[in-house]
């Protein structure tokens, strides 16, 4: 009886303020989409870091035949220079930093090159002599790139020392910034969601003042009087959260996996499982929003 | 049933008190008229009994409970012991007669079978049998007030408060309402009725308490409206 009655009151309330209910749903939808987007971007960044930092290497490119670098004035790196660099990399001084060293000769570089650009017409004309030999160094801690760089930069026979991380870092920085922007927008939208839900509950409470007045008079408990209003806000907000989850799911499926993953292939993209990972968070935020709004409003408008 | 111990109520600091040191007791099963000019404190008296207001000084006891120590969450239980009827009926326009009366039971969580037996009985008692499906606007003023009385009485409260229940009704209809309240009183319900209606008070010959500017100036059993008559 109680439940049935509360549900029917709830239905009346939702229908009576239909336009307000819809606007609450839309505002929570948009704000939680931003919250979710910020979360997904963070997950993406973490995933890229995990995936790449394990694989990134410091490349020590040795002098090719005709290089304009001053350290390459003597021409192509000699056997002795190459040996010396290899020994130093495997030596005691660098042992705490270096995990693995791998020498890529010109022929190795040529093979890797041909494999990578097998489909390109211009790859045919490239010969092994046009490429350069290099040492590929995997570090224990990828952050310690500077140590290796300091040792080998400026040495005769070394053209340049390059950290692959420097290629990735700008991308991660962009993603981090984007997730900050999304979080900022989310904060603003969340605030407006709270205000809107507050207004909705207030309107709903005012339009049913007659009912709540009689309820108080005949001795209905506070919870019983307030529950329909609270549920109204909570249901609208939860529908908004569900829409946000659906929106993010479609975004990840069609935008990230079907489109980005086809056009920019070297990035390890997040999948829809990431959406499910943040979905409970979004629903929790929605319910929290509604709860805050209810507490703020109802204590003032349906007092005993 | 209702006891006021030196009760004063001041709404705004420095203002004239709405009730000034009122001390009285209403016994179980009594019928009491509360008379006095507008602003004499009748409504404040009723609001204090319902604990819609708290006294500035003194103590109010209702149904054996000291309202000054009653915690907020117990107030609904107090109000289930009190039925209230008002001059403006306060019915829900979009509900039928039956639903209006049932509403009072639904919101305090009474089971459906209880509602389905009690509400028709009560409507019969107030003389509205057969009009369950009407809406308030299809009824006369007197009938609407009967619905309000039914709603106040459907939970069989030991106390019934009426704030000028005949204020919007013509004399003939008023008599009908008074007969109804009298019948409810005879079931053992304590009735306190605030009114301006001298004819009714004179006819009924019940206890009369007169308030003037917040002070109790008369408490007379089997009294009349005006003290000078």
Boltz contact constraints between the chains, C-beta under 6 A:
constraints:
  - contact:
      token1: [A, 1]
      token2: [B, 111]
      max_distance: 6.0
  - contact:
      token1: [A, 1]
      token2: [B, 112]
      max_distance: 6.0
  - contact:
      token1: [A, 2]
      token2: [B, 109]
      max_distance: 6.0
  - contact:
      token1: [A, 5]
      token2: [B, 106]
      max_distance: 6.0
  - contact:
      token1: [A, 215]
      token2: [B, 107]
      max_distance: 6.0
  - contact:
      token1: [A, 217]
      token2: [B, 84]
      max_distance: 6.0
  - contact:
      token1: [A, 218]
      token2: [B, 104]
      max_distance: 6.0
  - contact:
      token1: [A, 219]
      token2: [B, 76]
      max_distance: 6.0
  - contact:
      token1: [A, 219]
      token2: [B, 79]
      max_distance: 6.0
  - contact:
      token1: [A, 219]
      token2: [B, 80]
      max_distance: 6.0
  - contact:
      token1: [A, 219]
      token2: [B, 108]
      max_distance: 6.0
  - contact:
      token1: [A, 220]
      token2: [B, 107]
      max_distance: 6.0
  - contact:
      token1: [A, 220]
      token2: [B, 108]
      max_distance: 6.0
  - contact:
      token1: [A, 221]
      token2: [B, 76]
      max_distance: 6.0
  - contact:
      token1: [A, 304]
      token2: [B, 72]
      max_distance: 6.0
  - contact:
      token1: [A, 304]
      token2: [B, 75]
      max_distance: 6.0
